[in-house]
Amino acid sequence: MSIKMLTMGAMALAVMTGSALAGSSTTSALDDPAKMSPFFTDAGMKTLRSEADFKTAWMSMKPDEQKAVLKDCGDTTLNKSHADFCAMAKKMGG
C-alpha cells in the first residue's frame, strides 16, 4: 500500500512540475537567434550593427515579426536584457 501511495505521489508531483514549467516558458522574438543575429556583428549578439545595417535587417523582416519584436520590447522584463536593441528597433518601427 505504501509503495502504491509513493508512486502515485511521485506521478502527481511530476505532472504538476511539468505543467508549471510549460506555463512559465515564454518565448520571445528577442531570444530567437535566427531572427536576431542579422542585427549583431558578433555570434554572442552583444554588439549591434550600424544604424544603416540595422535598418536593412529590420526592413527584411515581415511586418508581423516586426510587431512581435516591438511588443516584446514593450515588456519591461524583456527590455532590460535587450535595451540597446529595443531602442534601435523602436527608432525603426516608430
PyMOL commands that set and color helices and strands:
alter all, ss='L'
color gray80, all
select helices_A, chain A and resi 2-24+29-31+33-39+51-59+63-73+76-81+83-93
alter helices_A, ss='H'
color red, helices_A
deselect
rebuild
show_as cartoon
